[in-house]
Amino acid sequence: MERLASEDSVNDELEKLHLACKDWGFFQIINHGVSCSLVERGFGQAFVVSGEQKLDWADIFFLVTLPHHIRKPHLFPNLPLPFRDTLEAYSRELKNTAIKTLYYIANALKMDTKDLMVLFEEGMQ
């Protein structure tokens, strides 16, 4: 993401993004600007460290953070304060990253950015 924002590398990176979208259908975003400490405070992960590792099934806690109108706002204030604050900050940063990503995808595909941004207006996280 950082290289997409740099005037020195933007054209090369847009071409790479275009090829990833066209040929692979997915990509991984790195250097996106969301602080690692924010991600670590709010979310955990069962890491896979080897191919022989036994994987466990687990229960999950599923929470929609955006858009606000479907997050069940009457329940949100009941969440513990540190978690609620972390969730608010994380969802805000994730939304900003998603908008930047859509902007870059639109540029890579030589689309009008408005045509792609409209798809995220009520984006769900």
N, C-alpha and C positions, 0 to 999 in steps of 0.2 A: 504494500500500500504506500509505503514511504517513497518508493521509486516512481510510482504513478503521480505523486504530487510534485516531483522534481522536474523542472524544465529541461534539465540535462538528459534525463532518461525517459521522459514521458512517452515519446513516440515508440521506442523499443518495447517498453512495458505494455503499452496499449496493444501492440501487435501480439505479444505473448498472451495477453488476456483474451484477445479475439480468438487466437488459436485454441486456447484452453476451452473457451465456450463452444467453439465449433467442433473441435476434434474429440474432446474428452467429456464435455458437459458438466464439468465441475472444476474447482480450483480451491486451493487453500490460501487464506489471507494471512500474511505475517507482517510484522511492523505496522500494525493497524492503529497504534496509539492508545488502545485500552490498556490501562496499567495491569501488570501481572498481579499485583497485590489485590486489586479489586476483584479480579477473576478468582483468585485463590480464597479470598474471604467469603465468597458467596457460593462457590460450587466445588464439588469434589468429583473425583473420577476414580474408577477402579482401573489401574494401569495394567496393561498387558506388557510384560517384560520379556516373554519368550513364547515360541511356538508351542512348547510343551506345557505351558501354564494351564492349570485347570481353571476354566471360566465358571463363575457362579451366577445364577439368576439372582435378581434382587428386586425388591419393591422399589417404586419410585414415587416421588412427590412431584406431581405435574402442576405447574402453575403458569397461567397465561398472564404475561405482564403488560402487553400492549395488544390492541388498543385498550385504553382505560375502561371503556364502557362494557367490556366483556370480562374484566378481571374480578368480578364480584366485589365491587368497592366496599360493600358493607362488611366483608370479611377481612379486607386488607388491614384495617387499623388493629385487628386482633393479633396480627403477626408480631413476634418479638421485635423490639425496636432496632437492634443492630441488623437483624436479617432484613427488615423492611427497608432501612436506609440503604443497605448494600444492594438490595433488589432494585430500588429506584435508580440508584447511580448506574448499576449494571445495565438496566433496560434502556436508560437514556444513552449510554455510550454505545450499546449495541445498535440502537436505532440510528445514531449518527454514522456509525460504520456502515450500516446497510445502505443508507442514503448515498454515502460517498461511493460505495461499491457499485450501486446502480448507475450513478453518474459516470463512472469510468467504463462500465459495460456499454452504456449508450454511446459514449465517445468511441470506444473500440469498434462498435458495430456501425458507426456513422449514422446513428439514429438521433432524432430530436430528443433531447433529454426529458422533455415534458411527457412524451409518449410512454417512456419507461417509468418515470417517477409516479405517474398516476396509479401504477400497479401497487405501489407501496403506501399509498395514502392511509389506508387502514391496515397496514401490515401487522401481522400477528407474530408475537414472540413467544 
